[in-house]
Amino acid sequence: MTGQTQSDLRPPTDIEIEELKKIYGWKKAFKTWWSRADAKENEKKLLSTLEFFPGGDSIRNCELLDVDIGNKQHIHEFSIQNIESCSRDYCKDLVMVHGYGAALGLFVRNFDGLSRIPGINLHALDMLGCGLSSRPRFPGTGLISSVIKRGRVTKEEVYEAENFFIDSLEKWRQQRKLDKFVLVGHSLGGYLSCCYALKFPERVEKLVLVSPVGVEKSVFDLTKEHTPSHNNASELGPDLSKEVTNSSGRPTTDDPVKTSSSFHVPDEAGNVERVPNMPWIFSSMWTYNISPFGLLRSAGPAGPLLSSRWSFRRFSFAENTEQLLTFHEYCYSIFSGSGSGEYALTRILAPGVLARVPLLSRVPENLKCDSFWMYGSHDWMSKEAGSVIVRQINKTKGSVKADYSVVSDAGHHLYLDNPEEFNQKLAKFLKVDL
């Protein structure tokens, strides 16, 4: 890129981000809104921040794929193949799955480092109903069904929601003719990766859970009987500001009482006894399965303005303001896509971001592969619940082991906040060198 000044070659400062918010007005927002259908071009622009995209380099080939999984549906994939010879029997397929409402492009800071592992085949996916994959109608959605059900969800409906994703992942695996692979999943993608490993244990060689949601048990656990003695906490529901981070990945909220950044701190058995109340607007959205991305779509040209307040802060690590805008436009084009997989959230999770069929109730005795549970040092997801499930897995009879680690100077999106340490810890778990 020509014409860059010295200030263009460093990350934007907090002052520059505030200035960018001021100059990113209606005209620029309208342009972003108008071009939202160019999601593929926005993805290519984001991936072009990688030195080896699109043509590859001396050690890597890469390509974007739409893998046909039948029924006129496809899974979108960014494939990177390291063509160096392996010094030992390692050559592995590594599949990366994003979190709620996200897409494969958010792993862009990890692609270069991980794809330097000799012989590795990296597969970053947009899950069905997300990103640039097909977006079929999600089971059981619609205004009438939402009004009738009013938030009442059965265990069978939870499994139906999970299968929407994991069965399509299995169809993708079949089409790509992979026998076994390492599966890496973030947040909701981590939860779903666990579900896939339970349903198709013969296909997962190792499992990496990156700040997974849905670990801890609570009164919402549909696999258990509960007593009326459960109390509600006096605090209001999930503090959404915990997802709004500064450039270091630290939550912006300041709580002098809490000693942990985790929203839920369960007891030693992984139980959350005090279920938080939610503000009525959030509980109503949860009850009627109203997606936050649906509200963003309804905002029209104001949508990019609303989402920019998040993305300008979330991606403040960008090398320059142009790259920051690239992240923003990519995310908005993904967020504003037609509603599909996003409607799984209120089926799988109850109000307060607590699982209806939590991982602690089904994973420890049934997981058939080694696993690695990673959290950010300032993560709002429950690091404590992760520590509990690792202990319980390691106490079970069998040969599988679970490891646990915390990435420093990182929040919930630890792979974005500290990609170097994240990649190093992942490589160490895989027993390879970067």
C-alpha positions in Angstrom: 0.0 0.0 0.0 1.4 3.3 -1.0 1.1 6.7 0.5 1.3 5.6 4.2 2.6 7.9 6.8 4.5 6.8 9.8 1.4 7.1 11.9 -0.4 4.7 9.5 2.1 1.9 10.4 1.2 1.6 14.1 -2.0 0.6 16.0 -4.5 3.4 16.5 -4.4 5.1 19.9 -7.5 5.5 22.2 -7.7 9.1 21.1 -7.6 8.1 17.4 -10.4 5.5 18.0 -12.5 8.2 19.6 -11.9 10.5 16.6 -12.7 7.7 14.3 -16.1 7.3 16.0 -16.8 10.9 15.4 -15.9 10.9 11.7 -17.6 7.5 11.0 -20.9 9.2 10.5 -24.1 8.6 8.6 -22.5 8.8 5.2 -19.8 6.2 5.9 -22.4 4.0 7.8 -24.7 4.1 4.8 -21.9 3.0 2.5 -21.2 0.1 4.8 -24.9 -0.8 5.0 -25.3 -0.6 1.3 -22.3 -2.9 0.6 -23.3 -5.4 3.3 -24.1 -8.0 0.7 -20.4 -8.0 -0.4 -19.5 -10.3 2.5 -17.3 -12.4 0.3 -15.3 -9.3 -0.8 -15.1 -8.1 2.8 -13.8 -11.5 3.8 -11.1 -11.5 1.1 -10.1 -8.0 2.2 -9.7 -9.1 5.7 -7.7 -12.3 4.8 -5.5 -10.1 2.5 -3.9 -8.8 5.7 -2.2 -12.2 5.6 1.0 -12.1 3.6 0.4 -15.5 2.0 -3.2 -14.8 0.9 -4.5 -15.4 -1.7 -1.8 -17.1 -3.7 0.0 -18.9 -0.8 3.8 -18.9 -0.4 6.8 -21.2 -0.4 5.5 -23.3 2.5 1.7 -22.9 2.3 -1.2 -23.3 -0.1 -4.5 -21.7 0.7 -8.0 -21.5 -0.8 -11.6 -20.5 0.0 -14.1 -23.3 -0.4 -17.9 -23.8 -0.4 -18.2 -27.5 0.5 -21.5 -29.0 -0.6 -23.1 -30.9 2.2 -26.3 -31.8 0.4 -29.9 -30.4 0.5 -28.6 -27.4 -1.5 -26.5 -26.3 1.5 -22.8 -25.6 1.9 -20.2 -25.0 4.6 -17.8 -22.2 3.9 -14.1 -23.0 4.6 -10.7 -21.3 4.6 -8.2 -24.1 4.0 -4.5 -23.7 4.6 -2.1 -26.6 3.8 1.4 -26.5 4.9 3.4 -28.3 2.3 6.6 -28.8 4.3 7.6 -32.4 5.1 6.9 -33.6 8.6 9.9 -34.6 10.7 7.7 -37.1 12.6 4.3 -38.7 12.4 2.3 -35.6 13.1 0.7 -34.4 9.8 -2.7 -33.5 11.3 -5.9 -31.8 10.2 -6.9 -29.0 12.6 -10.5 -27.7 12.4 -11.3 -24.3 13.9 -14.9 -23.4 14.8 -16.0 -19.8 15.8 -18.3 -18.6 18.5 -21.9 -17.2 18.5 -22.7 -14.9 15.6 -19.1 -14.9 14.4 -17.2 -16.3 11.4 -13.9 -17.8 10.4 -12.3 -14.4 9.8 -12.0 -13.7 13.5 -9.2 -16.3 13.6 -7.1 -14.2 11.1 -4.5 -13.4 13.8 -3.9 -17.1 14.4 -3.6 -18.4 10.8 0.0 -17.4 10.0 1.5 -18.8 13.2 -0.5 -22.1 13.2 -0.1 -22.8 9.5 3.7 -22.7 10.0 3.5 -26.1 11.7 5.1 -28.5 9.1 2.5 -30.7 7.4 -0.5 -29.3 9.1 -3.8 -28.9 7.3 -5.8 -26.0 8.8 -9.6 -25.9 8.2 -11.3 -22.7 9.5 -15.1 -23.0 9.1 -18.2 -20.9 9.1 -20.7 -23.1 10.9 -24.0 -23.8 9.1 -26.3 -20.8 9.6 -23.4 -18.5 10.2 -20.9 -16.4 8.2 -20.7 -17.3 4.5 -22.2 -20.8 5.0 -25.7 -21.5 3.9 -28.3 -20.0 6.2 -31.4 -22.3 6.2 -34.3 -21.7 8.5 -33.5 -22.7 12.0 -35.8 -25.5 13.4 -38.7 -24.2 15.4 -38.3 -20.5 14.7 -41.0 -18.1 13.7 -43.1 -15.6 15.5 -46.1 -17.9 16.1 -44.0 -20.8 17.6 -42.0 -18.3 19.7 -45.2 -16.8 21.2 -46.7 -20.2 21.9 -43.6 -21.6 23.5 -42.8 -18.4 25.5 -39.3 -19.6 26.3 -40.3 -23.1 27.4 -37.6 -25.4 25.9 -37.4 -29.2 26.2 -34.3 -31.3 26.4 -35.2 -32.7 23.0 -35.3 -29.2 21.5 -31.8 -28.5 22.9 -30.5 -31.6 21.2 -32.3 -30.6 18.0 -30.5 -27.2 18.1 -27.1 -28.9 18.7 -27.6 -31.3 15.8 -28.3 -28.5 13.4 -24.6 -27.6 13.7 -22.9 -30.9 14.5 -24.6 -33.0 11.9 -23.7 -30.5 9.2 -20.1 -30.5 10.6 -20.1 -34.3 10.1 -21.4 -34.0 6.6 -18.6 -31.5 5.9 -16.1 -34.0 7.3 -17.5 -36.7 5.0 -17.2 -34.5 2.0 -13.6 -33.5 2.9 -12.8 -37.2 3.5 -11.1 -36.6 6.8 -10.7 -39.6 9.1 -9.8 -37.9 12.4 -8.9 -34.3 13.3 -8.1 -31.9 16.1 -11.2 -29.8 16.8 -10.8 -26.3 18.2 -13.9 -24.4 19.2 -14.5 -20.9 20.8 -17.3 -20.0 23.1 -20.6 -21.5 21.7 -18.4 -23.2 19.1 -16.5 -24.8 22.0 -19.8 -26.1 23.5 -20.8 -27.5 20.1 -17.3 -29.0 19.6 -17.9 -30.9 22.8 -21.2 -32.1 21.6 -19.7 -33.2 18.3 -17.0 -35.2 20.2 -19.6 -36.9 22.3 -21.7 -37.9 19.2 -18.8 -38.8 16.9 -16.0 -39.8 19.3 -14.1 -41.8 16.6 -13.6 -38.6 14.6 -12.0 -36.3 17.2 -8.3 -37.0 17.9 -8.0 -34.1 20.4 -10.4 -31.4 21.6 -9.5 -27.8 22.3 -12.1 -25.7 24.1 -11.4 -22.0 23.9 -13.5 -20.2 26.6 -16.5 -22.5 26.0 -20.0 -21.5 27.1 -22.3 -23.8 28.9 -20.0 -25.7 31.3 -21.5 -24.9 34.7 -24.6 -26.5 36.2 -27.6 -24.6 37.5 -31.3 -24.8 38.2 -31.8 -24.7 34.4 -30.2 -28.1 33.9 -32.9 -30.2 32.2 -31.1 -33.4 33.0 -31.6 -32.9 36.8 -34.5 -32.6 39.3 -34.3 -29.4 41.3 -35.8 -28.2 44.6 -37.6 -24.9 45.2 -34.7 -23.8 47.4 -32.8 -22.1 44.6 -32.6 -18.4 45.1 -32.2 -15.6 42.7 -29.3 -13.2 43.0 -30.1 -9.6 43.7 -27.9 -8.3 40.9 -29.4 -7.8 37.4 -28.5 -10.1 34.6 -25.4 -10.5 32.4 -23.3 -7.4 32.3 -23.0 -6.9 28.6 -20.2 -4.4 29.1 -17.9 -7.4 29.9 -17.8 -8.0 26.1 -16.7 -4.4 25.5 -13.0 -4.4 26.1 -10.2 -2.0 25.8 -7.1 -2.6 23.7 -5.5 -4.9 26.3 -8.6 -7.2 26.4 -9.5 -6.2 29.9 -13.2 -5.8 30.8 -14.2 -2.1 31.1 -16.4 -2.8 34.1 -14.9 -2.1 37.5 -16.3 -4.1 40.4 -14.4 -3.7 43.7 -16.2 -6.7 45.3 -15.7 -9.4 42.7 -12.2 -11.0 42.7 -12.8 -12.9 39.5 -13.7 -11.5 36.0 -16.0 -14.5 35.5 -19.6 -13.7 35.4 -20.5 -17.0 37.1 -18.3 -18.4 39.9 -19.7 -21.9 40.7 -19.0 -24.0 43.8 -16.4 -26.7 43.8 -18.8 -29.1 42.1 -19.5 -26.6 39.3 -22.9 -25.6 40.5 -24.3 -22.1 40.1 -26.8 -21.9 42.9 -27.8 -18.2 42.6 -29.3 -17.5 39.3 -29.2 -13.9 38.2 -32.3 -11.9 37.4 -32.2 -10.2 34.0 -33.6 -6.8 33.0 -37.1 -7.2 31.6 -36.0 -6.3 28.1 -33.4 -9.0 27.9 -35.6 -11.6 29.5 -38.4 -10.7 27.0 -35.9 -11.1 24.1 -34.9 -14.5 25.5 -38.5 -15.6 26.0 -39.5 -14.8 22.5 -36.2 -15.8 20.9 -35.5 -12.3 19.6 -32.0 -12.2 18.2 -29.7 -9.2 18.8 -28.6 -9.5 15.2 -32.3 -9.2 14.1 -32.4 -5.9 15.9 -29.2 -4.8 14.1 -30.7 -5.7 10.8 -33.9 -3.8 11.7 -31.8 -0.7 12.3 -31.1 -0.3 8.6 -28.3 2.2 7.8 -28.0 3.0 11.5 -26.8 -0.6 12.1 -23.2 0.0 11.1 -23.1 3.0 13.4 -24.3 0.9 16.3 -21.9 -2.0 15.6 -19.0 0.3 15.1 -19.1 1.3 18.8 -18.3 -2.4 19.5 -15.9 -3.2 16.6 -13.8 0.0 16.9 -12.9 -1.0 20.5 -12.9 -4.8 19.9 -10.3 -4.6 17.1 -8.2 -1.7 18.4 -5.2 -4.0 18.0 -5.4 -3.4 14.2 -2.2 -2.2 12.6 -3.8 1.0 11.3 -7.2 2.6 11.0 -7.8 1.2 7.5 -7.4 -2.3 8.9 -9.7 -1.4 11.8 -12.4 -0.4 9.3 -11.8 -3.7 7.4 -12.5 -5.7 10.6 -15.6 -3.6 11.2 -17.0 -3.9 7.7 -16.4 -7.7 7.7 -18.2 -8.2 11.0 -21.1 -6.0 10.0 -21.6 -7.9 6.8 -21.6 -11.2 8.8 -23.8 -9.9 11.6 -26.4 -8.5 9.2 -26.8 -11.7 7.2 -30.2 -13.4 7.2 -31.2 -15.0 10.5 -30.5 -18.7 11.0 -27.9 -20.2 13.4 -28.2 -17.2 15.7 -31.6 -18.5 16.9 -29.9 -21.5 18.6 -28.7 -19.3 21.5 -32.0 -19.3 23.5 -32.5 -23.0 22.8 -29.1 -24.1 24.1 -28.8 -21.5 26.9 -31.2 -20.2 29.5 -31.4 -16.6 30.7 -28.1 -15.7 32.5 -26.1 -17.6 29.8 -26.5 -20.9 31.6 -26.8 -24.2 29.7 -30.0 -26.1 29.6 -27.9 -29.3 29.2 -24.5 -28.3 30.7 -21.2 -29.9 29.7 -20.5 -30.8 33.3 -23.6 -33.0 33.3 -22.5 -35.1 30.4 -18.8 -34.7 29.4 -16.6 -36.0 32.2 -17.7 -39.6 32.0 -18.2 -39.7 28.3 -15.4 -37.8 26.6 -13.1 -40.2 24.6 -10.2 -38.0 23.7 -7.7 -35.7 25.4 -8.9 -32.1 25.8 -7.4 -28.7 26.5 -9.5 -26.0 28.2 -8.2 -22.4 27.6 -9.4 -19.1 29.1 -8.4 -15.5 29.0 -7.0 -13.9 32.2 -9.8 -11.3 32.1 -12.4 -13.7 30.6 -16.0 -13.2 31.6 -16.7 -16.8 30.9 -16.3 -19.0 33.9 -12.6 -20.0 34.3 -13.6 -21.7 37.6 -16.1 -24.0 35.8 -13.4 -24.9 33.3 -11.1 -25.8 36.2 -13.9 -28.0 37.7 -14.6 -29.9 34.5 -10.9 -30.6 33.9 -10.6 -32.0 37.5 -13.6 -34.2 36.9 -12.4 -35.5 33.6 -9.0 -36.4 35.1 -10.7 -38.2 38.0 -12.7 -40.5 35.7 -11.4 -44.0 34.9 -9.8 -44.2 31.5 -6.8 -43.0 29.5 -8.0 -39.6 28.4 -6.5 -36.5 30.0 -7.6 -32.9 30.3 -5.3 -29.9 30.5 -6.1 -26.3 31.6 -4.5 -23.0 30.9 -5.1 -19.3 31.1 -3.8 -16.9 28.4 -2.4 -13.7 29.9 -3.6 -10.2 29.0 -6.7 -11.6 27.3 -10.5 -11.6 27.6 -13.1 -13.9 26.2 -11.6 -13.6 22.7 -8.2 -14.7 23.9 -7.1 -15.9 20.4 -7.6 -12.3 19.2 -6.3 -10.5 22.3 -3.0 -12.5 22.6 -2.6 -14.6 19.5 1.1 -15.4 20.1 0.6 -16.9 23.5 -2.6 -18.7 22.3 -0.8 -20.3 19.4 2.1 -21.3 21.6 -0.1 -23.0 24.2 -2.1 -24.8 21.5 1.1 -26.0 19.8 2.5 -27.2 23.2 -0.7 -29.2 23.7 -0.3 -30.7 20.3 3.3 -31.4 21.1 4.7 -29.5 18.1 7.0 -26.5 17.8 6.0 -23.2 16.2 
